[in-house]
Amino acid sequence: MKITFISNACCIYESGDYKLLTDPWLVDGVFEGAWFHAPALKTSPQDLVGVDALYISHIHPDHYDLNTLKFFPFDIAIFVLDHPPNFLLNNLKNLGFTNIIPIKPETNYSFGPFELTLFQPFEKHVYHEAQIGNLIDSSILVRADGCSIFNANDNVLSVEAAQALHARYGNLTLAQLNYNAAGPFPSCFNHFNEAEKLEKHGLVLKRNLAHMLKIAEILQADYTMPFAGAYVIGGKFWQKNQYLGTTSWDEAATYIQENGNGQTRPLVLQEGLTFDLKTHQITNGTYQPVDTQAQWAYITQVLADKKYPYELDATLNQFSNEALSSLLKSFLPYARMNLWKAQARFDHYNTWTIAIRLTDCVFQFRFDQPGFQFLLNDQALQEPYLLCDMDIRLLAQILQRKAHWNSAEIGCHIDFIRQPDQYLPDIHTLMSFFNLPPKKIEAFNALLESTVQDENLVLEYS
């Protein structure tokens, strides 16, 4: 069996004449326009459409990228986890794909020379206590030619899950393990100063690298490949790159070499390189370490000028910030109602307050109460609270479901102040349901169109 690396979580497993492609994200600008490959990719979606099947791990756009998937035929085989809530399965069906193959967790499925086993989320959250936790991730074990590859992807294993996996499936040839913490922490949390952000950045990296190595040694993999979460932030938030909870796969490989017990060897590949699991040889070129100076130059000289979709929204751009904010006041309560319904489904309530800054006020609500308030400013907020600050056009797109709260967070579009400094994962999970129901989206869009030429009407509406 061979593996050819493309980017991030995208690679090709090959055995005989069969090729299985994983998580194809090739078109820059996912997570509301913020995530980019650096250096820029040479591979195009058209270069990969000849594969025999796809495995898509979950619905985050660096794994399930619509702008990449549109190049593939609708009848291509697509393997997905068959596990509720099945957001990914339903979305693929709605796109028109006709050969989706859902696989139940931990059941074997034969595809040509491959034996595939998919896994549901191993933990609600590996590092923090959560009631709802991880709803969407999956992992895959691929076996062929006497070799085995475990692609954990973003589905991080706990120590106990890794022990159970090893007990059932034995030693692995290759473990592809996540080593980064993709998301807004600490770069978007403004109750930290610059020095504190850098300190938190270092602590997150140390935690993730140590966990990656611990899991690799439990799995007793011949090779460990630091995998997934390779990206940079472009656009107006490019300076947040220095505080992300991410590092290069070279740094992760060095960590394995310097801190491991020698049981597993690091494997790093760059775009287009192939590793043969039988011969232990890299083909199609010679590996070159990531040039971090060239990467930073690319960020500052090219990617920093990129625009986000909400910055280019022609309709929204016809309103002033004040007028759009005024219009949103009439619709934010319906988004709160939608979130309250989701809380009821998950039976989750807590005493935290969510506050969203508008142009001239703050919209706030408590997680244990269905109501809401508009405050003149954030001085009246009572702890515990999470204050959220974003471009008013992005907030409008989130309500319209043109953008998504979770994607906006991961893309570093939302700034936070958290008091006290306590991370509750379930709050961020539930905010994915902060948007308008379909009929209110229609009303909101109609109002946008009817008042686009007269901001005075917008102001009077509220």
Number of C-alpha atoms within 10 A of each C-alpha: 21 24 23 22 22 24 24 22 26 22 21 24 22 21 17 12 9 15 22 21 25 25 27 27 25 25 20 20 24 24 25 24 21 28 24 23 21 23 18 12 15 10 14 13 17 10 10 17 17 13 18 17 22 23 25 26 28 24 18 19 19 26 24 22 21 16 16 21 21 12 14 17 14 17 12 17 19 22 23 25 27 18 20 11 10 16 13 22 23 11 13 20 13 10 12 12 19 15 16 21 16 15 18 16 18 14 11 15 16 11 13 13 17 23 15 21 20 26 21 21 20 19 18 18 19 16 13 10 14 17 13 16 20 20 17 20 22 25 26 25 21 22 21 18 13 9 15 23 24 22 24 25 28 25 25 27 23 17 15 13 15 20 16 14 16 16 12 9 11 14 18 20 20 27 30 22 25 27 32 27 20 20 19 21 21 24 24 24 19 15 16 17 10 13 10 14 22 18 14 19 21 17 12 19 19 17 14 20 22 18 20 25 25 17 22 27 22 20 26 20 25 19 22 29 25 30 26 25 23 22 22 23 25 29 20 15 17 20 15 16 18 16 21 27 26 23 20 17 25 17 15 28 20 12 17 27 16 9 11 17 11 12 14 23 18 24 21 21 24 18 19 19 18 23 20 14 20 12 9 10 10 19 14 11 12 11 14 10 13 15 11 12 9 12 16 18 13 16 24 15 10 12 22 17 14 16 16 19 17 22 13 11 13 10 13 20 14 16 20 13 17 16 19 23 23 21 23 20 17 12 19 21 20 18 20 23 19 16 21 23 14 17 19 10 9 12 11 16 15 13 13 19 22 22 24 20 23 25 15 13 16 23 21 25 20 19 21 14 13 14 13 18 12 16 17 13 14 15 8 9 17 10 12 17 21 22 23 20 19 17 16 20 23 24 27 22 18 23 25 20 17 14 19 21 26 22 21 23 22 21 23 28 22 21 19 21 17 19 17 11 13 10 15 15 18 19 21 14 16 20 18 17 24 22 29 24 16 11 9 16 17 13 13 20 13 12 15 19 12 12 16 17 12 12 19 11 15 22 15 10 13 13
